[in-house]
Amino acid sequence: MDPANPMNCGMMDMQGMGWMMGGMALVSILTVVLLVLGIAALWKYLRADRKPRAET
């Protein structure tokens, strides 16, 4: 703690940590969601029936 500046205490250095942690959580959740959707799309594509459609 700086005696010349009483506002410069240890807690003030951690002020932006909440936003950073929230942002990282949001990015992580979006990454997991995109990964799950990609796996689901790949699974659907690989399990799809490959018969060509009859032209009308």
C-alpha positions in Angstrom: 0.0 0.0 0.0 1.3 3.4 -1.0 1.1 5.8 2.0 1.1 8.8 -0.4 -2.0 7.5 -2.3 -4.5 5.8 0.0 -6.7 4.8 -2.9 -3.8 2.6 -4.3 -4.5 -0.5 -2.2 -4.4 -4.1 -3.3 -8.1 -4.3 -4.0 -8.0 -1.6 -6.6 -5.6 -3.7 -8.7 -8.2 -6.5 -8.9 -11.0 -4.1 -10.1 -11.0 -5.4 -13.7 -10.7 -9.1 -12.8 -14.4 -9.7 -12.6 -14.9 -8.4 -16.2 -12.0 -10.5 -17.5 -13.3 -13.7 -15.8 -16.8 -13.0 -17.1 -15.4 -12.5 -20.6 -13.3 -15.7 -20.5 -16.4 -17.6 -19.3 -18.5 -16.2 -22.1 -15.8 -17.1 -24.7 -15.4 -20.6 -23.2 -19.2 -21.2 -23.3 -19.4 -20.0 -26.9 -16.5 -22.2 -27.9 -18.1 -25.3 -26.3 -21.5 -24.5 -28.0 -19.8 -24.1 -31.4 -17.9 -27.3 -30.9 -21.0 -29.3 -29.9 -22.9 -27.8 -32.9 -20.1 -28.7 -35.2 -19.9 -32.3 -33.9 -23.7 -32.6 -34.3 -23.6 -31.3 -37.9 -20.7 -33.7 -38.7 -22.6 -36.6 -37.2 -25.7 -35.7 -39.1 -23.7 -35.4 -42.3 -21.9 -38.7 -41.8 -25.1 -40.6 -40.9 -27.1 -39.1 -43.8 -28.5 -41.4 -46.5 -26.2 -41.0 -49.5 -28.8 -42.0 -52.2 -29.0 -39.5 -55.0 -32.4 -37.8 -55.4 -34.6 -38.8 -58.4 -35.0 -35.9 -60.7 -38.5 -35.0 -61.6 
